Amino acid sequence: MTNKNHAEVAIIGGGIVGCSIAYYAAKAGMDCMLIEKNDIASGTSSRCDGNVSITDKDPGFESHMSWKSQELIAELQNELDLPFEYRALGSILVCDNDDEAEAAEKWVKTQNDSGLKFNFLTNEDVRNESPYFAHDIPGGLECETDSLINPYLFCYSLVDKAKQYGLTLKTNAEVTSISKKKDFTIETSSGTVTAKKVVNAAGVWAPFIGEMLDLKIPIEPRKGHILVGSRANPVMMRNVMEFGYLMNKFGRERIADPITEKHGVALVLEPTDSQNFLLGSSREFVGYDDQVDMNVVRTIASRALRFFPSMDDFNMIRTYTGFRPFTEDHLPIVSPVEEVPGFYIAAGHEGDGISMASVTGKLMEELMQGKEETIVQADPLRFDRFQAATT
């Protein structure tokens, strides 16, 4: 660590979004400092799965943004020095009933019409994916371009390369106040730093950073549970979700029992590079309560058995929770803040931080440098869209 206490850009938050911004900004030649209150990837980015997916994105802008991120991560596989368990295997989404299968077929057509590589899966196709699948799954869909990474390793790989480009890293430095005169003064638990520009990439903690500059940032923590299975014969070779995951994410109606609905549970199963598997998911608004709820754990396990009934003798070794930074329109904020010149926000990705981190990092670098041509449209991600909605 260097003693340097001034930078052109200070990025607050050492999760996957902040690390991605640090990488692209440093690579572009910007003088950057990354400030994290604990250690790199110690928050949400180490308490999630590793899906770089389009499967669970709304057709249109959101799908396009994720597709661009997938392209960037494929490039980073060759650019970064430290491996991050990149596996480009595609993913599948399975249906619980005939109504969902009909909706999935329409979903595939919509995504195909927008140029994305989706395929509809029959019952036979699903059964051929894994011998563990239930025989009565009516169908599903496949996204050919989806991939998996280890988000924890990805963060460290980004920072490792960014430091080669000149990044200053300050960990165990919790931001306690921010003020602005000509430059920003940032007080941290390990000293004071200054910067010409500040990026708030603090995820679910972004509203607290905003308050330091009298900004109301409309992000809420949305809690999720993940179960970790012991090493075993692979249940699946690639990521699988159920169609109800889309319904939960976007608040749409689905056919499910009251307990499943209450905890926002839908199947997500991710095989890991070490032959463990991750099992989720749940979605709840419970503030910042990170305690494991065994009622939710049991509901996730029960939901998994609906799709993988022969998993009833698998060993689960631990459970953890994390917080998704939720916005009401399900799109992140990646934007300058007009009221505070030089201040930017890159947060609010909900469950899409892994999928969209790379494109967010690239877009933020372009915005900070005032580029007119950007990797994706910036307008849908503007901070002031929420202010316009309330006036």
N, C-alpha and C positions, 0 to 999 in steps of 0.2 A: 504494500500500500504506500502511496506517495503522500506527502504533506501538502500537496497543492490544494488551495482553498478557494480558487476562482476558476470559473469555466464559462465558455460561451453558452452552453446548455447544461442545466442540471435536471436530471430525470429522477423523479421520486417514485420508488417502487421497483424492487428487484425480482418481480415475477416475470412470467414469460413475455408479457407485453412490454414492460420496461426494458428487459434484456434485448428484445428485438429492436426497439427504438435505439438503444445504445449502440447496437451493432451497426445498423444502417446509417445512423448519424456519424459515428466514428469513421466508418468506411468512406463516407462522402467527404471526409476531411474536417468535420466539425469538432471543435474542442469540447469534449463531453465529460460529465461527471454523473455517475450512477449512485444514488443514495438509497440505502435500504436499512430499515430499522432493526432487522435481525440478520439473517444470512440470505444469500441468493436462493430463490425458489423455496422459501420457508413458509409461505402462506398457501393460497389457493392452488398455485402451480405445482405443489407437491401433494395435493389432496384431491386429485382428479384423475380421470383417465387420460389416454393419449390419442384421442381420435382427431385426425385431421380430415374432417368429413364434410361432404355436401349433402349426404343422405337426409340429414335432419334440418336442412335449411329451406326456408320458403323460396319458391321459384322466383327468379328475377334478380334484383340487386344483391340480396343476401347470398344467393347461390353463386353469383358471379364473383363476389368478393372472396368467398371461400375457395373458389376455383383458382383465382389468382394466387391465393396464399399457398395452395397445393403446388402450383408451379414454382413458387419461390422456395418452398421447402425442398423440393426435388433438386433445385440448384444448390441450396445450402448443404445438402448431403455431400457435394463435391467441394464446396468452398471452405467449410469448417474443418478444423483439424481433429477435434475430439468427436468420436462417433456417438450418436444419440439414438441408436436402435430404430433406425428408419426402415419401415416395412411397407412397401407399396403393393398391397394385396387386394385392394378394394374392400367393400363391406356390404353386408346385407341387412335388410329390414324385413321382419316377418310379421304376419298378420294373425290375429286371434280368431277372426270370424269372417264370414263371407262379405259382410258389409265393408270391412276394412280392406279385404282383397280387391273389391271393386274400386274403392277409393285409391288403393295403391296403383292399380292399373292406370287410372286417370293421372295420378301423380307422375308416373313414368312418362306418359305422353307429354305432359306439361314441361317436364325437365328436358325431354328430348327436343321439344320444339324450341327450347332456349339454347340448344347446342351442347347439352351435357350428356355424358355417357351413362344412361340408366337402362336397366333391363328388367322386365317383369319376370318373376319366378313362379312356376307352378308348384303344386304340392310335391311332385316328384323331384323337381329341382332342389327344393328345400331339404328333402330327405337325403339327397345325394351330397349335401354340404357336410352333414355330420350324422353319424349313427345315433347320437344322443337326442336328436330332435324328436318331438312327439309326432306321431303319424297323422294326426288330424289337422295339422297346420294347412290352411287352404291355399296359401301362396305368400308372396312377398316381392321384394325388389332388390336389385343389386346396383350399386354405384361403382363403376370400374376404377375411378380415379382416387377413391378414398385411401388413406394410408394411416399408419400408426407410428408414433414416436414415444420416446420416454421424455416427458416434459421436464423432469428434473435435470436429466443429462443435457437436454437441449438448451436450457438456460445457461448452464455452465459452459457449454460449447460456444454459445453466442458471446458470452462475456470474455472467454479466453481469447477469441479472435478479435473482439473489440479492443481489448487491452493492447494487442499488437498494433492496432491503429491509433493508440494513444489514449484510450479511455482511462479516466481516474475512477476507481471503485472505492466507495466508502460504505462499509457494512457496520452493523451495530451502531447505527447513527439515526435514531428516531427523530423525525422532524417535529419540532415543538412550536415553531412560529415562522411565518413568512411575512416580510414587508417589502415595499417597493418605493424607491425614490428614482434615481436614474437606473440603477441595477436592482435586482432582487437580493435581499439579505435573508438567508435561510439559517435559522437557529436549529441545531441538532443536539442530541444528547452527547455527542462527542466533539462539539465545537461549531463555530460559525463558518458558513461558506457563502460566497456571492456568485451570481450568474446573471447574464444578460437575458436569458430565456429560461423558463421553467416548464417542464412537462409533468403533469400530474398523472402518473400511471399506477396509482395506488390501489386499483381494483375496488373491493368493497369498502376500503378505507378512503377512497377518493373524496367523499363528501366532507370528511374531517379536514383534509387538506384544503378543500374549497372554502370552508368556514373561516380559515385563517386570512382569507382575502375577501370576506363577506360575500362569497358566492354560494348559492344553493344548487348543489349538483344532485339531480334526481336519480340516485342509484340506491337500491336496497339490497341487503344480503338475502340470497335465496339458498337455504341450506340443502345439502345433499349428503347421503350416506353411500359409502362404497365398502363392500365385503371383499376380502382377499382370500382366494382359494390356495390350498397347498399345491406343491408341484405334483403333477399327475399326467397321465396321457392326455393329449390336447382334446378339450371338448370341442373346440373350433380352431381353425387355422387363421381366421380373420374375424374382425369385429362384427358383432350382431346386435341389433336393436329390435324392439317391437314397434309396430306402427303407433301404438298408444303413446310412445315417447313423444311423437310429434304433437299429439293431442294435449299432453301435459304441458309441453314447452310453450305452446301458443294459446293455452287456455280454451281449447275446443272440446266439444262434447265427445265422450267415448263411452263404450259399453264396458263397465268394470264394476266390481263389488264396492260397497261403501268404504271399506277399510283401505283398499287400493286407491280409491279416489281421494280419501282424506289425506293420505301421506304423499300423494302425487307420485305413486310408484309405477314404473314401467321398466321392462327388461332392458338392460344393457350388459353384454358380456364381452370382455376384451381379453384375448390371450396376450400374455406378455412374452418378452424375449427369453425370460428365465423359466418358462413353462409353468409359471403360476397363472392365475386368471383373476381379473377384476370383475365384480358383479355389482350392478346397480339397477336402477337409480331411484332417487326420491327427490321431490321438490316441495319445500315448505318455507313459509315466511314465519320465522320464529326469532327475529332479531339476530343478535350475535351469540346465541346460545349454541355452543359447539359440542354439547354432550351427546354421546351416542344414545339413541332411543331404541331399546330392544323391540318395541312394537313395530318400528319401521324396519329393523333388521329382519324380523320374522316375516313381514309382508314382502320384502324383497326376495327372501328365500322361497316363499310360497309362489311368488310370480315366476321365478326362475324354473320351478318344478312344472309349471303349466307348459312351458316350451321344451324343457329338458327333464322329463320325468325320471330318467335313470340316473340323474345326478343326486339322488336322495342319500347316497352313501359317501359323497365327497366331503372332505374336511375343509372347513373354513378356519383360517388361522388368526385373522384379526379383522377389525372394522374401524373405519375412521370417517370423519365428516369434513366437509369443506363448504365454503360460501361462494355462490355465484353472484357476480355483480349485475343485478337485474335492472333493466330500464323498461318502461311500460310499452314501448314499441318494439322491443326485442332487438334493437340495433345499438351498437356501441356509440359512444361519443368520441370522435377523433377530430379535434377541432381547436382552432384558436379561440380565445375568449376576448370579445371586443372591448368589454368593460375594463379589462386589465391587459393592456398591450404587452406582448411578450410571454403571456401565460397560455399554456395549451393543456387540453385534457385528452387522455387516451385511456378510457375506462368504460365499463358498462357492457362488457361482452357476454354477460351471463354465462351460459355453458359453452360458449364458442371461442373462448380465449385461446385455446390450443389451436383450433382451426384457423383463427384469423390473426394470430400474433404476427406472423411474418408480413402480411399485407399491411397491417396496422403500422408496423415499424417502418416499412418503406414509405407509406403515405405520410406519416408524421415527419420523416426526413424531408420529403418534398414540400410539405406545407411550411416547415420552418425555413426553408430556403426560398420560399416564395415562387415556386415553380407553377406555371399555369397548366401544364400537362401533368396529370397525376395518374398513378397506377389504377385507381378506381375513382369514380365520382366522389367528391368530398361533401357535396351539399346534403345528401341524406344523413350524414353523420354529424352535422353541425350542432353545436351546443345550444344555439338560440332557437332550435326547432321546438324545444320544450317551453321556452318563454313565449313564443308565438302562439302555442296551444292554449296558454292561460290568459291571453289578452283579448 
